[in-house]
Amino acid sequence: MSGGRSGRIPAPASPGRLCRMSSDDRPAVAVAPPEYVIVRKLEFFREGGSEKHLRDVRGMLASGIGRDRTFLETELARRGLEATWRRVTDSGMA
């Protein structure tokens, strides 16, 4: 990973937003929902300017991931990411 990041997206502050996933007999693990990953990737872009994050978000949107637009719009506004979001969605992928 570039920029010294581990590639992990920190879990949302609100435990209610976590998704539980399990496979076979393995215990469930908590993962951040895709919308939160989108928000964090936009923050990473703002911090470091790497187009990789915007490409990742476009790919997620193109594959149908990130459908909770209410959460996205609220978080994007709260974090001042509307312009970055427009940069992603103006490409016709959202």
N, C-alpha and C positions, 0 to 999 in steps of 0.2 A: 504494500500500500504506500502511496505517496504522502508526503506531508507528515509522516510520523503517526498517522492514525492507524488504529488497529483494525479498522473496518467494521467495528461494532457500533451500533447506534444505541445510545443510552435509552433506557426504558422511560416511558412517559412518567411525569410526576404523579399522575392520577392512576392508581392501580386499576380503576374501573375500565381504563382504556386498553389494558393488556389483553392479549388473546392467549388462550391456552391451547396447546397442541400436544398430541401424543401419538405414538406409533406402537403398534403391537402391545407388548406387555410393559413397555417402558413408561416411566412416570411422565406426567405432563410437564411441559416447560412453558414459562410465560415469555411471550415475544411481543414486541411493539407492533401495533397495527400498521398496515402499509401507509396510511395517511400520515402517521407520525414520522415514519421514515422519510416520506416526501418532504415534510416540513423541515426535518433536520438536514436533509441533503441541500435544501435551498439555503439554510443557514450556513452550511459548510461552504457553499458556493460564495455567499456574501463574504465570508471570512477569508477565503483563500483564492477565489477567482477561477478555480479549476472547472472547465467546461464538462469534465467527467460527471459531475453531480447533475448538471442539467440534462445530459444525455441519459443518465440513469433514470431521472424522473420522467423524461419523455418516454422511455422504454416501459416504465411501469404503467404510465397512463395508456399507452398504445395497447398494452396487454390486458387492459381492463381493471388494473389494480388501482385502488384509491378512489372508491366510489362515494365515500362519505364527504360530499362536497360541503355540507354544513360545518363539519369539524374543520375541514381544510380552510374554508373562508374565514372562520372565526380565528383560527390560529395564525393564519397568514396576516390578517389585519393586526392582531395583538402583537406580533413580532416584527411588523413593518416590512413584510416580504411581498407585498402586492406587486411591486414593479418587477421583481424577480419572477414571480408567478406568471405575470403577463408575458415575460420573455419566453417562458416555456410554452404557454398556451397559445401565443400568437404564431407559433410554428405549425399550428393545425393539428397537434397531437392530443389535445385535451378535449 
